[in-house]
Amino acid sequence: MNTLKCVPLLIFFLISSCGAYYNQPTGVEKAVIGENTPATTLLKELPKPKEPIVVGLYKFRDQTGQYKATENGSNFSTAVTQGATSILIKALEDSKWFIPIERENIGNLLQERNLIRSTRQEYSKDVDPNVPQITPLLYAGVLLEGGIISYDSNIITGGFGARYFGTGGSIKYRQDRVTVYLRMVSTANGKILKSVYISKTILSQAIDQSLFKYVNFKRLLEVETGYTTNEPVQMAVTEAIEKAVATLVLEGIKEKIWDADVPKPEVDAILTKYEKENSDAATTAIYGRKLQERRSRFAMELTGGAALMDGDYPNAMFRPTGRGALKYYFTPSFNVSASTNVMKLANKDLLDVGYATFDLNLEFIVLPKDKLSPYLFAGGGFGVNKNFENKHTKAQYGLGLEYMVSNAIGIKLYGEHNLNFSDNIDYQIRGVRDDFYYRFGFGLTYYFFNSKKNTVSKNISK
């Protein structure tokens, strides 16, 4: 009977783990042409040049000096490829903007040319004297320098797991990051014409599931499955280098170092898109955080929620509360908020009264340039019942969380503790402690006259 009960659980377990089996290699695979990256497509979609540039590349080195990390320390394998020069040459060819010439192993090239000359001289008697001399080598107008300058491991790690009565699973992930710099140098005067840098994250994920259960007396069922995916470091380096080449081409067009063989409106459209990307990069911090001014100086808040009494009676109950507030931001982080609040306070079978409060708070936005930010507030206020008879002064403090849906709308959640200077809130004076109450709310903040947008202010046509 117990065995039959475990059959559906086992079937569900295997079905939910199908992803592991879909990713298993089932045989020897043949050699294939190397995969493209998203940046490869970007390179091939660049506008064609009026004239390709002859470029020399001696060495694009791994400058990290970093070895591959293992659970027991490190080994003698490097963290990134040592063949970045070959990757860069391929990217230069794909762009159609450059004619790369051999410089990494120029010694081999010169030796072969010397062999050709010596062979022709030695056998010149048997060779037609009209045979042309060996053609001269091309020389580069610009040199490309730089390298892989950083490989950062475990910039983000995390995961999630759960287990119940021997059945469970987990998901783990890790993110690394590689950064390359590429600069272009004029061979005429040694001037650095342009320098760019690109970063690319590298994701690793592990998923596993297991079942460990007694299905009968002395009958133990144990099943394990899982798989791990690691983004190839070589592919990440390739994408970063290809993106660097594409960026270098667009920077050259922008600075009029070279010209594209397309109409000016098309060039302007390409540069506008590139400037938008630059603008986004300027406001993006590590971990993809978008940092920009989001809130205008004036705002209005509308929230609803619940209030909870903390007075002389037992069995306090949640009752509805509402708030309307006007805010003024004198810095991106600090604002002053004036609000009117209505609420009900209740204890089971003993108290059910209504109050209005008028509060003045100073608020501090912890991360003013992020979409999601916690905030703190504190201040004072005045409360009165609906008959304007039972009056009290108070101080309040609290914290909340606000998410900016847009530059004009924020969604917020908050909790507040009110310290009243009266023991008569519940119409019962008892003991030495004053009555308190809590408020919890959820609502919207609307920001007036907010014109902050991610637009490119530079006039491309100039």
C-alpha positions, 0 to 999 in steps of 0.5 A: 500500500505504501509503495502505491502511494509513492508511485505518483510522487515518483512520477511527478519527481521524474517529470519535473526533472525532465530538463536534466535528461534533455540536456544530457549528451547522448553520443559523440558529437561531430565538429561544428562551425563555431557559434555566433554571439549576439555581438557577432550579429552587431558586427555584421550589421555595421554600415560599410566603410568608405575605405577599410583601415589597415590595422596591426595587432601584435598581441592582445594579452590576458593581463589578469594573471589569474588561474582557474579557481577550484574548490580546493584552491586553484590549478595551473589552468588560466581563468581566461583564454590565452588566444584572445589575439585570434579572437580579435582578428576574427572580429576585425574581419567580421566588421569589414572595417579593418584589414588586419595584417600579421604582426603576432608572429611576424618573425615567421613571416619575415623568415618565410620571405627571406627563404623565398628571396634566397631560393630565387637568387640560388636558382636565378639561372633557371628562372625567367629574369622577368619574374617580379620581385616579392611584393612589399609588406603592408604597413599599418596606419593604426595599431590596436592594443589592450587586453583582458584586464579583469576576471572577477569570480563570484560577483553574485552567488545564491540559490534556493532549496527545500526538502520535506520528508526526504523529498526536495531539490535546490537551485544554485547560481554563480555569476562571474565577470570578464572585462576587456580594454581596446585602444587604437594608436596612430602609427604616424604620431603615437597618439591614442585615437580612441579607447573603449572597454566592455564587460560581460557577465558569465553565468553558471547554474546548478539544479538538483532534485532528490528523493529519499524515502522508505516505501515499506519496511526495510524498503528504501527508495533513493533517487537523485537527478540534476544538471549544471550549466556553465556559460563558456568563458571563451564565448563570453570573451569573444562577445566582449571583444566583438562588442569592443570592436563594434564600439570602436567603429561607432566611436570612430564614426562619431569622432569623424576619424573615418566615414561610413559609406551610407547616407547621412540620415542612416548614420545619424540614426545609428549614432542616436541609437549608440548615444542612447546605449551610452546614456543607459550605460552612464546610469547603470551601476554594477548588478544592473542597477539603473541609477538616475534621478527619478523623483520630482520636488512635489508629490502627492500620496494616497494610501490605505491600510490597517491600524492596530491599537496598543492600549489598556484593553486586550484583544486589539483588532485591525481596523481600516485607515487611510492617508492623503499627503503632500510632499516636497523634496528639497534633496533627492534623498530628503523630503518633508511630508504633511498628511491627513489620516483617518482611522478606526481603533478597536478592541474586541467587544470593548472599543471601536472609535474613529480618529483623524490625525494631522502629521508632519514627517521628515522622510529619508530615501535610502537609494534615491536613484534606484527603482526600489528603495527603502525609506525611513521617516519620523515626525510629530502630529496631532490627533482628534476624535470625530467629535473633536473632543478627545485630542492628543499630541504624538510622535511617530516613526516608521519605515517603508519600501517604494518601487518606482513604476515610472518617473511619475508613479511610485508604489509604496508599503510602510509600517508606522509606530505612533507614540501618543502623549495621552493615556485616553486614546481608548477612553480608559486611563489605567497605569502609567503607560500612554496608549500607542497604536500602529498603522500599516499602509499600501498605496501610490505616490504621484510625482508632479512635473517630473520631466526626467527621462532617459533621452539623448540631449546631444545633437547628433547632426552637429 
